[in-house]
Amino acid sequence: MLKEHDFKWIIILTPDDVKIGYKMATTLKNAWDAPILPEAGSIFEKNWWTQFLIFASVSVVLTFAAINLERVLSTTRHLCNDLWGTLFLTTGEIFLTLTVGVFVWQVILVWKYRPAPSCSDKQLPRCTVIVPAYNEGRHVLMALESLAKSDYPADKLQIIAIDDGSADDTWHWIKMAAKKLKGRITPLKHAVNKGKRHALYSGFVSSTGDVIVTVDSDSVVEPKTLRRLVSPFVHDKKVGAVAGNVRVLNRKDGIIPRMMDVTFFYSFDFVRASQSMVNTVMCTPGALSAYRADLVKNVMDEWVNQTFLGKPYKIGEDRAITNLILREGYYVRFQQNAMVYTNIPSDYKSLCRMLLRWGRSNVRENMVMTGFAFRKFREGSALGAQINLIMSWLEMTVAQVLLAVSMGYLIQHPFTMGLNILIGIVISSGVSAAFYYHRYRNTDALLAYAYAIFSFVALNWITPYSVLTVHNSGWLTRQISVQKVQTVESTPSQVLALSSVKG
């Protein structure tokens, strides 16, 4: 359980001056305070042998590949003698060339990226923070406490917490937060559970701010997060939404959260940073995002009533609202120094459920984005957005076909194809590992290799299965198996019935 004293503000002068938990990078080119990270300590600080094992494994793969290079080339020549083999290799070479070209372009964009500077109290707009909660228990209290401690003028900050018909004691913790924080929290309660989208909608209806921020109920923010997240709206009137930077809070819960933390770093500090440079971050994360209130209120009825194949759209509310903001002609940016730390699944089954939900949402919203991305939907160039969308489609389709064919050839040529696959894994994950180590000088970077193997062996089915089951809309997580706690009595003024909300 995270406690208040687990968060500390630190300043890093040189790699050897300060070491509190993570060794934060001193080579940051960007001029902002280094973000703090909770739960100090690298997985390798006490388990040096794990570091050695991963490093040795990577070295063995590369050495073995060099020794057996002629054998690998011989298999490639054999495949070229077959029509289907030639088609496979040619398609793979074209896809690889595109991928490398786009990667180089992204590297240039990330190198140029800088977060927007923070605004003064006077410049900051009125802000409403909405925290939807379902079966979240005590976590919602920690989320609300972290928000109440924000370095943001209290008279400009409204915090709304919504219990979306939880079956546990979430409402108890929301009321405790409202009492403890002495009027800083506006508590709302749905009579029955209707989903996160409807919970957010209730918050939108009740909001009074010029900017609306959404924060997941199992997440905590840094004191400066809100100020930093909102600042891009002040600097550029074309900005319609801002994505925060999400990292893993429960890193001590096992190897999966630690691997995912490295993956999150690459997904946000590299991928979203590059997307921000072309004004088109494709997904503002549910854990932390901000939107212009007037834009949200223009599209929220369409958003809450969204359907897919005639059924209510219950997942992907973050990607869906991002698409609507983009469609309206506004920019979506990433604010790298606006940090939030969120809990993620620590077991395989729950992780798969989360990734399936994300995967299905991406397929659906790629369809939606394709409907407007190739016409003039805003002033200025949209080429960067179009390139990223095309690459996303290729990863969902062509890459999956190439992977399936590779599995077939792996059966025919287990040694050389297996070695080729391992080389590909080492090279691709090496990019993420190098980027993480460059930023933090932390050997947790080696977990990028571990996650790549884990993903190939245990998660490769997620994308094709998401495509085949894109019609499913189940949330899949946050269901509880414990006995329901006794419901705390609430006055009518504290209860917001869903029947009174549009949609």
C-alpha positions in Angstrom: 0.0 0.0 0.0 1.4 3.4 -1.0 1.7 5.9 1.8 2.3 9.6 1.8 5.9 9.3 2.8 6.7 7.2 -0.2 6.7 10.3 -2.3 9.7 12.6 -2.1 10.9 15.5 -4.2 14.5 15.0 -5.3 17.0 16.9 -7.3 19.6 14.9 -9.2 22.9 16.7 -9.8 25.2 14.1 -11.2 24.9 10.3 -11.5 26.7 9.8 -8.2 25.3 12.8 -6.2 22.0 11.4 -5.3 20.5 7.9 -5.5 17.0 7.6 -4.1 15.3 4.6 -5.7 15.6 5.0 -9.4 18.8 6.7 -10.8 17.0 9.4 -12.7 18.8 10.4 -15.8 21.2 13.4 -15.7 21.5 13.4 -19.4 17.9 14.8 -19.9 18.1 17.5 -22.6 14.7 18.9 -21.8 14.6 21.7 -19.3 12.1 20.5 -16.7 12.3 19.0 -13.2 13.0 15.3 -13.3 9.8 13.5 -12.3 9.8 11.4 -9.2 9.0 7.8 -9.2 7.4 5.9 -6.4 8.6 2.7 -4.7 12.3 3.1 -4.8 14.7 0.3 -5.8 15.7 -1.5 -9.0 14.8 -5.2 -9.3 18.5 -5.8 -10.0 20.0 -4.0 -7.0 19.8 -7.1 -4.8 19.4 -9.7 -7.7 22.6 -8.9 -9.6 22.5 -12.4 -11.0 19.3 -11.6 -12.9 21.0 -8.7 -14.6 23.9 -11.0 -15.5 21.5 -13.7 -16.8 19.6 -11.4 -19.1 22.8 -9.7 -20.4 24.4 -13.1 -20.9 21.4 -14.5 -22.8 21.4 -11.5 -25.2 25.1 -11.9 -25.7 24.8 -15.6 -26.4 22.0 -15.0 -29.0 24.1 -12.4 -30.9 27.2 -14.6 -30.7 25.4 -17.7 -31.8 23.9 -15.7 -34.7 27.3 -14.5 -35.9 28.7 -18.0 -35.8 25.7 -19.5 -37.7 25.3 -16.6 -40.2 26.1 -18.8 -43.2 23.4 -21.3 -42.1 20.9 -18.5 -41.8 21.7 -17.2 -45.2 21.4 -20.7 -46.7 17.9 -21.0 -45.4 17.0 -17.6 -46.8 18.3 -18.7 -50.2 16.3 -21.8 -49.9 13.1 -19.8 -49.3 13.9 -17.6 -52.3 13.5 -20.7 -54.6 9.9 -21.0 -53.6 7.2 -18.5 -54.8 5.5 -18.3 -51.4 8.9 -18.0 -49.7 9.9 -15.2 -52.1 6.6 -13.4 -51.4 7.1 -13.8 -47.6 10.7 -12.4 -47.7 9.8 -9.5 -50.1 6.8 -8.5 -48.0 9.0 -8.7 -44.8 11.7 -6.6 -46.4 9.2 -3.9 -47.4 7.6 -3.8 -44.0 11.0 -3.7 -42.3 12.1 -0.8 -44.5 9.0 1.1 -43.7 9.3 0.4 -40.0 13.0 1.5 -39.9 12.2 4.6 -41.9 9.3 5.6 -39.6 11.5 4.9 -36.5 14.3 7.2 -37.7 11.6 9.9 -38.3 10.3 9.3 -34.8 13.8 9.6 -33.3 14.2 13.0 -34.9 10.8 14.1 -33.6 11.6 12.9 -30.0 15.0 14.6 -30.1 13.2 17.9 -30.9 10.3 17.4 -28.4 10.0 19.7 -25.4 7.1 19.9 -23.0 5.2 23.2 -22.7 6.5 25.4 -19.8 4.4 25.6 -16.7 2.1 28.6 -16.2 1.8 31.0 -13.3 -1.1 30.9 -10.9 -2.6 33.9 -12.7 -2.4 32.3 -16.1 -3.9 29.0 -15.1 -7.6 28.4 -16.1 -10.3 27.0 -13.9 -9.9 23.3 -13.8 -12.3 20.4 -13.0 -10.8 17.0 -12.2 -13.1 14.0 -12.6 -12.3 10.7 -10.9 -14.7 7.8 -11.9 -14.5 4.8 -9.5 -15.9 1.3 -9.7 -15.0 -1.4 -7.1 -11.8 0.6 -6.3 -11.9 0.5 -2.5 -9.3 2.5 -0.7 -7.4 3.3 -3.8 -9.8 6.1 -4.6 -9.0 7.9 -1.3 -5.3 7.9 -2.2 -6.1 9.3 -5.7 -8.2 12.1 -4.3 -5.7 13.0 -1.6 -2.9 13.3 -4.2 -5.1 15.6 -6.3 -6.0 17.8 -3.3 -2.3 18.3 -2.6 -1.7 19.6 -6.1 0.2 22.8 -6.7 -2.8 24.4 -8.2 -4.8 27.4 -6.9 -7.6 26.0 -4.7 -10.1 28.6 -5.9 -9.6 27.4 -9.5 -9.8 23.7 -8.8 -12.9 21.5 -8.7 -12.6 17.8 -7.9 -15.5 15.5 -8.6 -15.5 11.8 -7.5 -18.1 9.5 -9.0 -18.9 6.0 -7.6 -20.3 4.1 -10.6 -22.5 1.7 -8.6 -19.7 -0.1 -6.9 -20.4 -3.4 -5.1 -17.6 -2.8 -2.6 -16.9 0.0 -0.1 -15.7 2.6 -2.7 -18.5 5.0 -1.7 -17.4 4.9 1.9 -13.8 5.9 0.9 -15.1 8.7 -1.4 -17.2 10.1 1.5 -14.2 9.8 3.8 -12.2 11.8 1.3 -14.9 14.5 1.1 -15.0 14.8 4.9 -11.2 14.7 5.4 -10.5 17.2 2.6 -13.1 19.6 4.0 -15.2 20.4 1.0 -12.5 20.0 -1.7 -14.3 16.9 -3.1 -17.7 16.8 -4.8 -19.0 13.2 -4.3 -21.5 11.7 -6.8 -23.0 8.3 -6.7 -24.7 6.3 -9.5 -27.5 4.0 -8.3 -26.3 1.2 -10.6 -23.2 0.5 -12.6 -23.4 1.6 -16.2 -19.7 1.9 -17.1 -16.8 4.3 -17.0 -18.1 6.3 -20.0 -21.4 7.2 -18.2 -19.5 8.0 -14.9 -17.3 10.4 -16.8 -20.4 11.9 -18.5 -21.9 12.6 -15.1 -18.7 14.5 -14.2 -18.8 16.4 -17.5 -22.3 17.5 -16.8 -21.4 18.7 -13.3 -18.1 20.4 -14.3 -17.5 24.1 -14.0 -13.9 24.4 -15.2 -12.5 25.7 -18.5 -10.4 22.6 -18.7 -11.5 19.1 -17.7 -9.0 16.6 -16.4 -9.8 12.9 -16.0 -7.8 10.7 -13.6 -8.3 7.0 -12.9 -9.3 6.1 -9.3 -6.3 3.7 -8.9 -3.8 6.4 -9.7 -1.8 9.1 -7.9 -0.4 12.3 -9.3 2.6 14.5 -8.3 2.0 17.9 -6.8 3.0 19.7 -10.0 1.1 17.4 -12.4 -2.1 19.4 -12.8 -0.2 22.7 -13.4 2.0 21.1 -16.0 -0.9 19.2 -17.7 -3.1 22.3 -18.1 -0.3 24.7 -19.3 -0.3 23.6 -23.0 -3.9 25.0 -23.3 -2.7 28.4 -22.2 0.2 28.5 -24.7 -1.7 27.3 -27.7 -5.4 27.9 -28.4 -5.4 25.1 -31.0 -4.7 22.5 -28.4 -7.9 20.6 -27.6 -6.5 17.8 -25.5 -3.3 16.8 -23.6 -2.1 13.4 -22.6 -0.3 12.9 -19.3 2.7 10.6 -18.7 1.7 7.3 -17.2 4.0 5.0 -15.2 3.4 2.0 -13.0 2.6 2.5 -9.4 2.6 -1.1 -8.1 6.0 -2.1 -9.3 6.6 -4.2 -6.2 3.7 -6.5 -7.0 5.8 -8.8 -9.3 7.7 -9.1 -12.5 4.8 -8.1 -14.8 4.4 -4.6 -13.4 8.1 -4.0 -13.6 8.3 -5.1 -17.2 5.2 -3.0 -18.0 6.8 0.0 -16.4 9.6 -0.1 -19.0 7.1 -0.7 -21.7 5.0 2.3 -20.6 8.1 4.5 -20.6 8.7 3.7 -24.3 5.0 4.1 -25.1 4.8 7.5 -23.6 8.2 9.1 -23.6 9.0 7.9 -27.1 5.8 7.1 -29.1 3.5 9.8 -27.7 6.3 12.4 -27.7 6.8 11.8 -31.4 3.0 11.9 -32.0 2.9 15.1 -30.1 5.3 16.7 -32.5 2.8 16.2 -35.3 0.0 17.4 -33.1 -1.8 14.1 -33.1 -1.4 11.9 -30.0 -3.7 9.0 -31.0 -4.9 8.2 -27.4 -5.2 10.4 -24.3 -4.9 7.8 -21.5 -7.7 7.3 -19.0 -5.2 7.5 -16.2 -4.4 11.2 -16.8 -5.7 13.4 -19.6 -7.0 17.0 -20.0 -9.5 18.5 -22.4 -11.0 21.9 -23.3 -14.4 21.9 -21.5 -16.2 23.6 -24.4 -15.0 20.9 -26.8 -16.0 18.1 -24.5 -19.5 19.5 -24.0 -19.9 19.8 -27.8 -19.2 16.1 -28.4 -20.1 14.4 -25.1 -23.6 13.3 -26.2 -22.2 11.7 -29.4 -19.4 10.1 -27.3 -21.6 8.7 -24.5 -24.1 7.2 -27.0 -21.5 5.8 -29.3 -22.3 2.3 -30.8 -20.4 -0.4 -32.7 -22.3 -2.8 -34.8 -25.5 -1.6 -33.3 -24.4 -2.2 -29.7 -23.4 0.4 -27.0 -19.7 1.2 -27.0 -18.6 0.4 -23.5 -14.8 0.3 -23.9 -12.2 2.7 -25.3 -13.6 5.9 -24.0 -10.2 7.5 -23.9 -9.3 6.7 -27.6 -12.9 7.6 -28.6 -12.9 11.1 -27.1 -9.4 11.7 -28.6 -10.7 10.9 -32.0 -13.6 13.4 -31.5 -11.3 16.2 -30.4 -9.0 15.5 -33.5 -12.0 15.4 -35.8 -13.1 18.8 -34.6 -9.8 20.2 -35.9 -7.9 20.6 -32.7 -4.4 19.4 -31.7 -3.7 16.7 -29.2 -0.4 17.0 -27.4 1.7 15.0 -24.8 3.0 16.7 -21.7 6.0 14.6 -20.7 6.5 16.1 -17.2 2.8 15.7 -16.1 3.3 12.4 -14.3 0.7 9.9 -12.9 1.4 6.5 -11.4 -1.3 3.9 -11.9 -1.9 0.3 -10.7 -1.8 -2.3 -13.4 -2.5 -6.1 -13.3 0.2 -8.2 -11.7 -1.0 -11.6 -13.0 -1.1 -13.0 -16.5 -4.9 -13.5 -16.8 -5.7 -9.9 -15.7 -3.0 -8.5 -18.0 -4.5 -10.3 -21.0 -7.9 -8.9 -20.2 -6.5 -5.3 -20.1 -4.6 -5.8 -23.3 -7.6 -7.3 -25.0 -9.7 -4.3 -24.1 -7.0 -1.9 -25.4 -6.6 -4.0 -28.6 -10.3 -4.1 -29.4 -10.5 -0.3 -28.8 -7.6 0.3 -31.1 -9.2 -1.6 -33.9 -12.5 0.2 -33.6 -11.0 3.7 -33.2 -8.6 3.1 -36.1 -11.7 2.6 -38.2 -13.2 5.8 -36.9 -10.0 7.8 -37.4 -9.6 6.5 -40.9 -13.0 8.1 -41.7 -11.6 11.6 -41.3 -7.8 11.4 -41.2 -7.4 11.4 -45.0 -9.4 14.5 -45.6 -8.7 18.0 -44.5 -10.0 17.9 -41.0 -7.8 20.7 -39.6 -5.6 23.6 -40.7 -2.1 22.7 -41.5 -0.5 19.4 -42.4 -1.9 16.1 -41.2 0.7 14.0 -42.9 2.3 12.9 -39.5 -1.1 11.7 -38.3 -1.7 9.8 -41.5 1.7 8.1 -41.3 1.1 7.0 -37.7 -2.4 5.7 -38.6 -1.1 3.7 -41.6 1.6 2.2 -39.5 -0.9 1.2 -36.9 -3.0 -0.6 -39.5 0.1 -2.3 -40.9 1.0 -3.6 -37.4 -2.5 -4.9 -36.9 -2.6 -6.7 -40.3 0.6 -7.2 -42.3 2.7 -7.7 -39.2 0.3 -10.4 -37.9 0.3 -12.2 -41.2 4.1 -12.2 -41.3 4.2 -13.5 -37.8 1.8 -16.4 -38.6 3.8 -17.3 -41.7 7.0 -17.2 -39.6 5.4 -19.7 -37.2 4.8 -22.0 -40.2 8.4 -21.7 -41.4 9.6 -22.2 -37.8 8.2 -25.7 -37.9 10.0 -26.4 -41.2 13.3 -24.7 -40.2 13.3 -24.6 -36.4 17.0 -23.7 -36.0 17.5 -20.9 -38.5 14.0 -19.4 -38.2 14.1 -19.6 -34.4 17.5 -17.8 -34.5 16.1 -15.2 -36.8 13.2 -14.6 -34.5 15.5 -14.3 -31.4 17.7 -11.8 -33.3 14.6 -9.7 -34.2 13.5 -9.8 -30.6 16.9 -8.7 -29.3 17.2 -5.9 -31.8 13.7 -4.5 -31.4 13.7 -4.7 -27.6 17.2 -3.3 -27.5 15.8 0.1 -28.7 13.4 0.3 -25.8 16.1 -0.9 -23.4 18.7 1.7 -24.6 16.2 4.5 -24.5 15.2 3.6 -20.9 18.8 3.3 -19.8 19.7 6.6 -21.4 17.0 8.3 -19.5 17.3 6.7 -16.0 20.8 5.0 -16.0 18.9 2.1 -14.4 19.4 -1.6 -15.1 15.7 -2.2 -15.1 16.2 -1.4 -18.8 17.1 -5.0 -19.3 13.5 -5.9 -18.5 12.7 -4.7 -22.0 14.4 -8.0 -23.3 12.5 -10.1 -20.7 9.2 -8.5 -21.8 9.9 -9.0 -25.5 10.3 -12.7 -24.9 7.3 -12.8 -22.6 5.2 -11.0 -25.2 6.3 -13.2 -28.1 5.6 -16.4 -26.2 2.5 -15.4 -24.2 0.9 -12.3 -25.6 1.3 -12.6 -29.4 -2.3 -13.9 -29.7 -3.7 -10.6 -28.3 -3.7 -8.5 -31.5 -5.2 -11.1 -33.9 -7.8 -12.2 -31.3 -8.7 -8.5 -30.7 -9.3 -8.1 -34.5 -11.4 -11.3 -34.6 -13.5 -10.4 -31.5 -13.7 -6.6 -32.1 -17.4 -6.8 -31.6 -17.0 -7.7 -27.9 -17.4 -4.7 -25.5 -16.9 -6.2 -22.1 -14.8 -4.3 -19.7 -13.2 -7.5 -18.4 -11.7 -6.1 -15.2 -12.6 -4.6 -11.9 -15.1 -7.3 -11.1 -15.0 -8.4 -7.5 -15.5 -11.8 -6.0 -15.7 -10.9 -2.4 -18.9 -10.6 -0.5 -20.6 -7.3 -0.9 -20.1 -4.9 2.0 -23.1 -3.4 3.7 -24.3 -0.4 1.7 -23.8 2.9 3.5 -27.0 4.9 3.6 -26.9 8.1 1.4 -29.1 11.1 1.3 -30.9 11.9 -2.0 -28.7 14.8 -2.6 -25.7 12.5 -2.5 -27.0 10.1 -5.1 -27.0 10.8 -8.8 -29.2 8.3 -10.4 -28.2 7.2 -13.9 -31.7 7.6 -15.1 -31.3 11.4 -14.8 -28.3 11.4 -17.0 -28.6 11.6 -20.8 -27.8 8.4 -22.7 
